[in-house]
Amino acid sequence: MSVAQHLKIKLSEYDERIRTFIPNYEEMLDEVAATVALFGKKQPTIVDLGIGTGALAARCLAISPQARVVGIDSDADILALARRRLSQKRAQQPTLIQGNFLENALPRCDAIVATLALHHIAEAKTKQRFYAQCFAALRRGGIFANGDCFMAENAKLSQRYMEIWQRHLRRFYSLRQAQSFFTTWADEDTYFPLAQELVMLKAVGFEVEVVWRRAPFAVVMGRKS
Ligand SMILES: C[S@@+](CC[C@H](N)C(=O)[O-])C[C@H]1O[C@@H](n2cnc3c(N)ncnc32)[C@H](O)[C@@H]1O
C-alpha cells in the first residue's frame, strides 16, 4: 500500500498532514538528528530507513552539512519528494534507493536513522533480526536512532497513551475521522512496548538509551560501542 493510501491523504500534503497526525513530530525529528550529531563524525554516512519526503534527513544535514545520506523507501512517489527536498543547492547528492529496507543490504555506515517507519515491521522476531542487520552495518561507534510510537507494557497505560494521541488528532479532526484513521493505520502498523524494543536492541549488541519520550512517541538510541 502506498503512503497516500495508508494515511488517506494526497501525497503533496504529507508534510502538512503528518503534523496533524503525530504530536510533537518536529521535536521528535530534531531529537533523532541531535542524537546522531552528538556522537557523529564530521562526514558521516547516514542511512535513513523509510526516508519519506526527506524531513528527517534534511534535519540531519542541517546539523552535519557534510554528511552523505542514503535513503531507502518502498514508495517511488514519496522518494521523488525526498529527492527534490534533499538535492537543492547541495554538492553531495543523496543516494535514494527504492526498495524494502528489510530486503535491501544496508550499506556500511556511521548512523542509521528512522522516524515513523519501523512500526511497519509486524513481527518481533523480524524486527530483532533487522536490528542485528543494522548493528552489523554500523561502524564501531555508530549510532542507531529511531523515533516512533512505542506503547507501554501495561494495558491501562497503553490505553491512556492512545487517548493522548487521539486528543492530538481531535485538534484537527472530528471524533469519527480520528477513529477512522486509527482503524486504517491498525491494519499495517504495530507498536511494540518501549521496554520490549530496548530488550531487542540490547540483545543484538547495542548500548541503549531512551533519549526522548512524549508518550506514546519516543526516540530510542542504540550505540555500537
Ligand atoms: C509515515 S512515513 C514516515 C516518513 C518519514 N520518515 C517521516 O518521519 O516523515 C513511513 C515511510 O516508511 C516507508 N516504509 C515503510 N515500510 C517500509 C519498508 N519495509 N521498506 C522501505 N520503506 C518502507 C513508507 O513508504 C513511508 O515513506
The ligand as an ORCA input file, in Angstrom:
! r2SCAN-3c Opt
* xyz 0 1
  C       4.922      7.513      7.902
  S       6.160      7.541      6.696
  C       7.494      8.370      7.592
  C       8.386      9.149      6.658
  C       9.457      9.977      7.322
  N      10.469      9.135      7.916
  C       8.861     10.933      8.331
  O       9.172     10.811      9.516
  O       8.096     11.812      7.931
  C       6.788      5.881      6.624
  C       7.693      5.674      5.422
  O       8.326      4.410      5.529
  C       8.241      3.764      4.274
  N       8.309      2.304      4.520
  C       7.523      1.571      5.349
  N       7.922      0.293      5.372
  C       8.988      0.200      4.530
  C       9.854     -0.860      4.146
  N       9.697     -2.112      4.628
  N      10.850     -0.590      3.279
  C      11.020      0.660      2.804
  N      10.238      1.708      3.139
  C       9.237      1.488      3.996
  C       6.937      4.236      3.663
  O       6.899      4.093      2.262
  C       6.924      5.691      4.119
  O       7.536      6.558      3.207
*
